[in-house]
Amino acid sequence: MATRIVEVRHGILKKNDELAHKLRTRFEQSGVFVVNLVSSPGSGKTALLEQTLAALSGTYRAAALVGDLATDNDATRLARSGAPIRQISTGTTCHLEAEMIDSALDGWDLDDYDILFIENVGNLVCPASYDLGENLRVVLFSTTEGEDKPLKYPTIFNSADAALLTKMDLAAAVEFDRDLAVRSIHQVRPELPILDTSARAENGLRDWLAYVTDRIERFRSSPAHAAESLDHESAK
């Protein structure tokens, strides 16, 4: 039975990885930078994303896909930013998969966007194994969760490109030990970039926006992207 479970899991992930590769190529050709936000439930992903979409709207054409088991509450909230938003209801599935992203993009002309945010289902386990074709995977870790979460869920932190410490305005109230949290993160992923944020107090938002903007501009100026853009324009 154990062997069969491993074989099934391998087959599922292989299919996902193949589609994720196609998505990444599609995003690259359209010049869309993709950010996958992962975290446990209640970490503040939606609050941070709402502020991010509003702040970037004057500079970049942004859109977002929102994954949840049920309800479209987060999508409705994010729509207030004015950015195009689509909800992905996963039912009993605890993560987003490349196939879900592909289906959700149906009817969207990716040439109309510069950046696509994917708000993954709140879960620190399953999303770590599923590539969505993103350029940047950011894990959010709130002060209310306890400093040892990176040690309990190392895979999600090890697969991330950056970590955001959220709800820092509550750090003192919940006696959050930031130094211990940082050590926990770096024990799993040495030198992983870490930013402090608070969506409610808007602390750290400027640093987060600067980080995202830098990554977008590096993506747009990369030789691979320049070549893809030239080929794309020639094909029109």
C-alpha positions in Angstrom: 0.0 0.0 0.0 2.8 2.4 0.8 4.4 1.8 -2.6 1.1 2.5 -4.4 0.7 5.8 -2.4 4.1 6.9 -3.4 3.5 6.1 -7.1 0.2 8.0 -7.2 1.7 11.0 -5.5 4.7 11.0 -7.9 2.3 10.8 -10.9 0.2 13.7 -9.6 3.2 16.0 -9.0 4.8 15.1 -12.3 1.6 16.2 -14.1 1.4 19.4 -12.1 5.1 20.2 -12.8 4.6 19.7 -16.5 1.7 22.1 -16.6 3.5 24.5 -14.3 6.4 24.6 -16.8 3.9 25.5 -19.6 2.4 28.2 -17.4 5.8 29.6 -16.6 6.6 29.8 -20.3 3.2 31.4 -21.0 3.8 34.0 -18.3 7.3 34.7 -19.6 6.1 35.2 -23.1 3.5 37.7 -21.9 5.9 39.5 -19.6 3.9 38.7 -16.5 5.7 38.4 -13.2 3.9 35.9 -10.9 3.9 36.0 -7.1 2.6 33.0 -5.1 1.6 34.0 -1.5 1.5 31.0 0.9 0.8 30.9 4.6 -1.4 29.4 7.3 -5.0 30.6 7.7 -5.3 34.1 9.3 -1.8 35.2 8.7 -2.8 38.4 6.9 -2.4 37.5 3.3 -5.5 39.2 2.1 -4.9 42.4 4.1 -1.4 42.6 2.7 -2.4 41.8 -0.8 -5.2 44.4 -0.7 -2.7 47.1 0.2 -0.2 45.8 -2.3 -2.6 45.9 -5.2 -3.7 49.5 -4.4 -0.1 50.7 -4.0 1.1 49.1 -7.3 -1.9 50.2 -9.4 -0.3 53.5 -10.4 2.9 51.8 -11.7 2.0 48.2 -12.8 -1.1 46.5 -14.3 -1.8 44.0 -11.6 -4.3 41.1 -11.2 -4.9 38.4 -8.6 -6.2 34.9 -8.3 -7.6 33.9 -4.9 -7.8 30.3 -3.6 -10.1 29.2 -0.8 -12.0 26.0 0.0 -15.3 27.9 0.1 -16.7 31.5 -0.1 -15.5 34.4 -2.2 -15.1 36.7 0.7 -11.4 37.4 0.0 -12.0 38.0 -3.7 -14.7 40.4 -2.9 -12.5 42.3 -0.5 -9.6 42.4 -3.0 -11.8 43.7 -5.8 -12.0 47.0 -3.8 -8.5 47.7 -5.1 -9.9 48.0 -8.6 -7.6 45.2 -9.9 -9.1 42.3 -11.8 -9.7 39.4 -9.3 -10.8 35.9 -9.8 -11.8 33.4 -7.2 -10.8 29.7 -7.3 -13.0 27.5 -5.0 -11.1 24.3 -4.3 -13.8 22.5 -2.4 -12.0 19.9 -0.3 -8.5 20.5 -1.9 -6.1 22.1 0.6 -3.9 23.8 -2.0 -3.9 25.3 -5.5 -2.6 23.3 -8.4 -1.3 24.4 -11.8 -4.4 23.1 -13.5 -6.6 25.3 -11.4 -4.5 28.3 -12.3 -4.7 27.4 -16.0 -8.5 27.1 -15.8 -8.9 30.4 -13.9 -6.9 32.3 -16.5 -9.4 31.3 -19.2 -10.5 34.5 -21.0 -7.8 36.7 -19.6 -5.3 38.2 -22.0 -2.1 38.1 -20.1 -0.6 40.7 -22.3 -2.8 43.2 -20.4 -0.9 42.6 -17.1 2.5 43.1 -15.6 2.1 41.2 -12.4 -0.2 38.4 -11.2 -0.6 37.6 -7.5 -1.8 34.2 -6.4 -3.2 34.0 -2.9 -2.9 30.3 -2.1 -5.2 28.4 0.2 -4.2 28.9 3.9 -2.1 25.8 4.6 1.6 25.4 5.5 1.8 21.8 4.2 0.4 21.0 0.8 1.1 24.2 -1.2 4.9 23.6 -0.7 4.8 20.7 -3.2 2.8 22.4 -6.0 4.6 24.6 -8.5 2.1 27.1 -10.0 4.5 28.6 -12.6 5.4 31.5 -10.3 8.5 33.6 -10.3 8.4 34.3 -6.6 7.1 32.3 -3.7 6.6 34.3 -0.5 5.7 32.7 2.8 3.8 34.8 5.4 4.4 34.0 9.1 2.4 35.9 11.7 3.4 36.9 15.2 0.4 35.1 16.6 1.5 31.7 15.3 4.5 31.1 17.5 8.2 31.3 16.7 8.7 27.6 16.0 6.4 27.3 12.9 9.4 27.2 10.5 10.8 24.2 12.4 7.4 22.4 12.4 6.7 23.1 8.7 10.2 23.3 7.1 9.2 22.4 3.5 7.2 25.5 2.9 9.9 27.8 4.2 12.6 25.8 2.4 10.7 26.3 -0.9 10.1 30.0 -0.4 12.1 32.9 -1.9 11.3 35.3 0.9 9.5 35.3 4.3 7.2 38.1 5.7 6.7 38.4 9.4 3.2 39.7 9.6 1.1 41.4 12.3 4.2 42.9 13.8 2.0 45.5 15.5 0.9 42.6 17.8 4.4 41.4 18.6 4.6 42.9 22.0 1.1 41.9 23.0 1.7 38.2 22.2 5.3 38.3 23.4 6.6 37.3 20.0 10.4 36.7 20.0 11.5 38.0 16.6 15.1 36.9 17.0 14.0 33.4 17.8 11.6 33.4 14.8 14.4 34.5 12.5 16.8 31.9 13.8 14.1 29.3 13.2 13.6 30.4 9.6 17.3 30.5 8.9 17.8 27.1 10.5 15.6 25.8 7.8 16.6 28.1 5.0 19.9 30.0 5.7 20.0 33.6 4.3 16.3 33.6 3.3 15.3 37.3 3.0 12.9 38.3 5.9 10.8 41.4 6.0 8.7 42.7 8.9 5.2 43.9 8.0 1.9 45.0 9.6 -1.0 45.6 7.2 -3.1 47.3 9.9 -0.4 49.7 10.9 1.1 49.8 7.4 4.6 49.1 8.9 7.0 47.6 6.5 4.8 48.1 3.5 7.3 50.3 1.8 10.1 47.7 2.2 7.8 45.0 0.9 6.8 47.1 -2.2 10.4 47.9 -2.8 11.3 44.2 -2.7 8.5 43.2 -5.1 9.3 46.1 -7.5 13.0 45.2 -7.5 12.1 41.6 -8.4 9.7 42.7 -11.2 12.3 45.0 -12.7 15.0 42.3 -12.6 12.6 40.0 -14.3 11.7 42.5 -17.0 15.4 43.3 -17.7 16.6 39.7 -17.8 18.0 38.5 -21.1 15.6 35.6 -21.3 12.6 37.9 -20.9 13.9 40.4 -23.4 14.3 37.6 -26.0 10.8 36.3 -25.3 9.4 39.8 -25.6 11.1 40.3 -28.9 9.9 37.0 -30.3 6.4 37.8 -29.0 6.3 41.2 -30.7 7.6 39.8 -34.0 4.8 37.2 -34.0 2.1 39.8 -33.8 
